[in-house]
Amino acid sequence: MKAAIVGVTGYTGIELVRLIHQHPVLTLGTLHSHSLHKNSISEIYPHLQQLYKQEVEAYDAEKIMACNDLVFFATPSGISKDLVADFVQKDFPVIDLSGDLRLKNLESYRKWYQKEPTTQEMIDQAVYAFPEFTIEKSNLLANPGCYATAAILALVPLVQAELIELDTIILDGKSGLSGAGKQLSDASHYVTVDENMSMYKLNQHQHIPEIIQFLQQFDQTLTTLQFTTSLIPVKRGIFMTLYAKVKLGITLDQIQQTYQQAYENKPFVRLQDGSLPELRQVIGTNFCDIGFGFNEDNRVLTVVSVIDNLVKGAAGQAIQNFNKWAELDETSGLMHVPLFP
């Protein structure tokens, strides 16, 4: 099957190229960019020389549908919401990696993304595709956000089993610079980031309503949580730390069994045995590694969840969603050994 990529010149788009190259079923179709077309992909990214010579073309919905079997939108938020209608009208498969189709409430999108949303009809057709938990199929899939992925995988077993006090949830996410995209700003400048750590979007991050929306399918009383995001001087990765107070009488054994039962048949979630995961053990892979510790004196549970923001947090999860949509083994083309050292 041929896959088109819209927004191929961004970090997520070029990560899709890398993953599709190693996939047993998917091949690279047409490549599209708003600003960097008229060159081959290997001219823009020399590391692809002798691998790909496809021209990067201007966006053309009709050509995409004529030459491909599906399309990935690896565009910034605010773009795909105005472009997917042509594909939906013809029931052409779309996997959108931006935030444009994730939130079911249009006013929530307007508030958190500071942009005008798509139509309610379009949102109603889109399926928020979290591959570890979503069963519903659709030709319009909204890929989860990177922070949201790490947070949701850490939280679902606890919320589903009613083990924690919901009003004590604190999420502290730390991300590498690739999560900020290619566009340079003072906050992502080398001089600002090197040997530094900075918090951003405190109480304003657009993944907050996404996390709450997903968890409400397990407990409708969850309406808020504390969520902080910080930049750290690494290229890739998200280090998510969850703090929450467990309910009276809950033991460490119950917590361990809950996580084991939740993820025993989930190939990309790896539970640590008595230790906490490190960021580097998932870099370049679609794995999410989870470990936890429990303070019995104050009943505070600490959960650490680590992912590669460009793979499990974006392109890898999109391929995982494709695999499930195409009724393939969901690990197809994704069982990479982590980069080490």
N, C-alpha and C positions, 0 to 999 in steps of 0.2 A: 504494500500500500504506500502511496506517495503522500507526504505531508508537506503542505506549504507552511512557511513561517512568516508572519507579519511582525515586523520589529526585530528582524534577525540580527541587526548590528548592535543591539544592547547586550548586556551581560547574560540575561536570561535566554535571549534568542540564540546566542552563540553557544550556550550550554546545551540547548536543544540540539544543535548541530552535532555536538560531541556525542550525545547520548543516542541520537538516531543513527549515527555512523556505526554503532556497535549493536544495533537492534536486529534481530533475526527476521522481522517482518516489515518494519517501517523503512522506507528510503526517503532521501531528501528530495522534495519536489521544488516548486518555485519559491524564491526568496524575495522578500519585499521590505523596503525601508522608505520612510517618508523623505529623509534628507540625504542618505548616503547611497542612492542608487546610481546606476551608470558605471559601476565598477564590478569586477568579479569579487566574490567573497574572499578569495585568497589574496587579493590586492589590499583589501581593507584589513584582513587578519592574516599576516604572513605565516602564522603557524599552521595554516590550512593548505599551504602549497603542496602540490602533488597529491592532495586528497580531494579537493573540490575546486572547480573552476566556474561554478554557476554564477551567472550575472545576478547582481542584486537589482531588482526591478522596482519601479514605482508601483504603488498599490493599485490592483485591478481585480475587483471581485469576480467578474465574469471569467477572467483568465484563470484565477485560482480554482474556481469550480470546474472549469473545463480540463485542467491539467493535473488535478490532485484528487485524493480521496477524502481528505479532511484538512482543516487549517488550525494551526496554533496561533493565537494572538499573544505575542510577548511584548505588548505595548504598555506604556505608562497608563495609569488610570485616567479616564476622561476621553479616551480615543475609541476603544472597541464598542462602547455603548451606542455610538452613532454608526458603526459599520456592520454589526452582526445581523441587522435586519434583513439584508439581501440574502444571507445564507439561511437564516431561519425560514424565510419565505419559501425557499426551495428545499428545506429539510436537509441541508448540507451540514455535515458534522463540524462542530466548532468546540475547541477547548480554549477557554479564555483564561490567561494567567494573570490578568489585571484584577483590580477590585471592583470593576464596574457591574458585575452581575451577582455579587456575593450577598449583598444585603437585601432582604425581602421588603423592607420598609423604605420607600422612596425618600421620605423626610430624613430618615437616619443617614442615608447616603449623602444627601444635601448638607447635613450638619457636619458629618465627620470627614467627608472628602472635599468640601467647599466647592462642589461642582454641581451642575444640573444633572439629574439622573436620567436614565432611559425610561421607557414607558412601563407601567405596571404589568401590561400584557407580556412584555419581554421578560421581565423579572419572574413572572409566574411560570414561564416556560423553562427557565434556567434551573438546573439542578446543582446545588452546592455539593461538589463531589469530593468528599473526604474518603479516600479509598478504604481505609480501615473500618469504616462504619456505614457508608452510604450504599444502599442496595438499589435504589431507584435508577433506572436507565434513561438516557435522553441523548439527543443529538446536539444539545446545548449545555455544556458543562462549565461551571465556574470553579476554577482551581483555587484551593485555599491559599491564604497568605502565609508568609514564612514564619513570622512570630506566632500567628494563630495556630499553625501546625504544631510547633513545639509546645505551646501552651495547652492545646486541646488534648494532645497525646498524654501529657502529664496529668491532666485533670479528669478526663472521662471516667476512668475506673473508680475514682473517689466519689464523684458526683453520682454516678449511676448506682453505686452500692450504698449511698447515703452515709459515708464514713466521716465527713468533715462538716464543720460549721461554715456555712456558705458565706457568712458576713466576715469571715477572717481570712479570705483568700487574698494573697498578695503575690503578684507575678513580677519578677525582675528579669527582663530580657536584655542580653548584651549581644550586639551584632557586629560582624565585620563590615568593612567599607563597601563591599560589592552590593550590599543591600540598599545602599543609597543611590544606586544607578551610576551611569557614566558621566552625567552632567556634573561638572565641577562647581563647588560652592566653597565659601570660606570654611564651613563646618567640615567639609571632606577634603580640604587641602592638606597636603603632606605635613606642612609646618604645624597645622592645627592638631592633626591626629597622632603623629608620631610621639611615642612615649607619653600618651595622654589618654584620658577617658572622659567622655562628656555625656551628660544625660540630655535627651531631647523629647519634645512632644509630651511632656508630663501631663497626664490626664487628658490628652488630646489625640492619642494615636488612633488611626483609623481601623486598627485590628481589634480594638476593644469591643465594639458592637458585634463584630464577626464572631468573636469567642463566646460572648454572652448568647447570641442568637443560636449558635450550635448547641451549647450546653443546656439551653432551655428545653430541648427535646427530652432531656433526662430529668430535669427539675425546673418547673415553671417559676418557682419562687426565687431563682437566681436572677437578679436584675442589675447587679453592679459588682465590680471587683476593682481592686487596686492594681494598676499595671504601669510599670516604668520601662523605658527603653533607653539604652546607652550605646554609644559607639566605642569600640575598642580597636586598637591598631593591628588588626589582622585582615586579610583579604576576604576570607570566607568563614562562615559559621555563625550559629546562634547558640548561645549558652543561656538557657532559660532556667531560672530558679523559682520554684513555687514554695510558698510558705502557707500553711493552713493549720488550724487547730482541729484535732480529731474529736469526735464525740466521746462522751464518757463511756468507759468500758471497752473501747476499741484497742486491740493489741497489735503489736508489730507483726505477729503471725497472720492476723486477719488482713492486714494491709498487703503483705507479701502475696498471700493467696489470691487476693482480689486482682492484683496486677498480673499475676501468672495466668489466671483464668481469662482475663480480658485480652491478653496478647499471645496466648499459646499457639494460635493459628494465624498470627500476623507476621509474615516473614521479614518485614522491615523494622519491626520494633524489637530491640534487644535489651533485655533486662539485666542489669549488673548484679552480680552475686556478692553482696556485702561490701561493695565499693561504689564510688561515685565516678561517673563518666567524665572523660576529658574531651575537649573540642576536637583535637586532632584525630581521634579514633573514628570519626565519621566523615572526614573531609574527602570530597570526591565521590561520595556514595549516597544512596537513597535510604540509609539507615537512620533511625532515631534511637539513640541509646539513653536509657533511663535508669537512674539509681536514686536511692532515698535513705534518709536517716530519721530516727524518731526520738525526740526528747520526752521521755516518760514523765519527767518532773512537771513540765508545763503543757504537755499534750500537743506540742508543736511538731508537725511533720514537715520535713524539708525534702523536696523532690527536685532532682536535677535532670533536665532533658536537653540533649544536644543534637543538632542537625547541621548539615551543610545547607545554608540558605538558598544556594543556587540549584541544589539537587532536590532533596526531600522538601525544601521550602519553596520550590518553583518547578524547574524543568523536569526533574526526576519524578515528582509527584504527578506532573502532567502526563508523562509517559506511563506511569502506573495506572492513571485513569484511562489512558488509551487502551492499555492491555485489558483492563476489565471491560471496557466498552466493546472491544473487539473479541471478547470471550477467549483471550489468551491466558496463559499462566501469568499472573500479575507481576512475577519477577522477570519476565522476558526482557533481556537487554539491560538489566539493572543490577545484576549481582556483581558489582565491582568490589575489588579489594581496596580498602581505604589507602590513601596516599600516606606513606610512612617512610622515613621521618618527615 
